[in-house]
């Protein structure tokens, strides 16, 4: 069964879509799925936690 996030990613999978993720590294599975579906994934983390922002 597809998760709600996976269903959302499939529904809005248009060329050039960007998914903004904020929060923990726990989203790695969702990020991998989004990238597989052709999304650009922008990761935004708090620099105080020594985590950098990246465009994947």
Secondary structure, DSSP 8 states (H G I E B T S, - for coil): ---HHHHHHHHT--TT-EEEEES-GGGHHHHHHHHHTT-EEEEE--GGGT---EE-
